[in-house]
Amino acid sequence: MNESNIRKSAAASTVKNTAMPDWVGVQCAAWGAALVLATLPAIAFGEPSCPGIHVRILDIKNSTGAVACALFESPEGFPAEYLHFATNIMVIKIREKQARCDFEDIPRGTYALAVVHDENMNGKLDTKLLGIPTEGYGFSNDAKALLGAPSFSAARFSYDGQNLELTIGLSY
């Protein structure tokens, strides 16, 4: 065989080997569509992909500053000393008066949450002379602050290691 016949033969076999029957292309397209449709509920509804404690913060009065979410696993330092005693802390920028804290890779156990709208971003809940907060605050279980912060036991909840959706409204 001469060199030009070899090139023609190689080109012909390359084209011949890559041609697929029509049903293979349709099958690939169907599988691709099925995979996209399977992930749509998670994308469309904003469902978290990892197990964890997912906290939606409500009643934020403005978008100034940030929201600090503090997850405690014991009463020590709850809720005022969140920077020193919280197991996990998330500080989230507020966007359009909305915020969400997602704690992932959290072991099963009993926890309590404290949330602070840190408007001036100084890392603490600012108060007036008598200890009355000047910034927004909230707690898991909708625990109320009456003449002081609620106890850990009033705000505690059990976490089983699966997805847990919580909503905490802020008070000002």
Residue pairs with C-beta under 8 A, 6 or more apart in sequence:
1 9
41 47
42 49
47 163
48 54
48 102
48 104
48 163
50 104
50 105
51 104
51 161
51 162
51 163
52 102
52 103
52 104
52 105
52 106
52 163
52 164
53 71
53 102
53 103
53 106
53 111
53 113
53 159
53 164
53 166
54 100
54 101
54 102
54 103
54 163
54 164
54 165
54 166
55 69
55 100
55 101
55 102
55 103
55 113
55 115
55 166
55 167
55 168
56 100
56 165
56 166
56 167
56 168
57 67
57 69
57 98
57 99
57 100
57 101
57 115
57 138
57 168
57 169
57 170
58 167
58 168
58 169
58 170
59 136
59 138
59 169
59 170
59 171
60 67
60 94
60 97
60 98
60 99
60 117
60 136
60 170
61 97
61 117
61 136
61 170
61 172
62 94
62 97
62 119
63 94
63 95
63 96
63 97
64 94
64 119
65 94
65 117
65 118
65 119
65 120
65 121
66 91
66 92
66 93
66 94
66 118
66 121
67 91
67 92
67 94
67 99
67 101
67 115
67 116
67 117
67 118
68 82
68 89
68 90
68 91
68 92
68 115
68 116
68 118
68 123
69 89
69 90
69 91
69 92
69 101
69 103
69 113
69 114
69 115
70 79
70 82
70 86
70 88
70 89
70 113
70 114
70 115
70 116
71 86
71 87
71 88
71 89
71 103
71 106
71 111
71 112
71 113
72 78
72 79
72 82
72 85
72 86
72 87
72 111
72 112
72 113
72 114
72 152
73 87
73 109
73 110
73 111
74 85
74 152
75 151
75 152
75 153
76 85
77 84
77 85
77 86
78 85
78 112
78 114
78 149
78 151
78 152
78 155
79 112
79 114
79 137
79 139
79 149
79 150
79 155
80 125
80 149
82 89
82 114
82 116
83 89
83 123
83 124
86 114
87 111
88 103
88 106
90 101
90 102
90 103
91 118
92 99
92 100
92 101
93 99
94 117
101 115
106 159
106 161
107 161
108 159
108 160
108 161
109 158
109 159
110 156
110 157
110 158
110 159
111 140
111 156
111 157
111 159
112 139
112 140
112 141
112 143
112 152
112 155
112 156
112 157
113 139
113 140
113 155
113 157
113 166
113 168
114 137
114 138
114 139
114 140
114 149
114 155
115 136
115 137
115 138
115 139
115 168
115 170
116 124
116 125
116 135
116 136
116 137
117 135
117 136
117 137
117 170
117 172
118 124
118 125
118 135
119 126
119 135
119 136
120 126
120 135
125 133
125 135
125 137
126 133
126 134
126 135
127 133
127 134
128 134
131 148
133 145
133 171
133 172
135 172
136 170
136 171
136 172
137 145
137 170
137 171
138 168
138 169
138 170
138 171
139 145
139 149
139 150
139 154
139 155
139 168
140 155
140 156
140 157
140 166
140 168
141 154
141 155
141 156
141 157
142 168
142 169
143 150
143 151
143 154
143 155
144 150
144 154
145 171
157 164
157 166
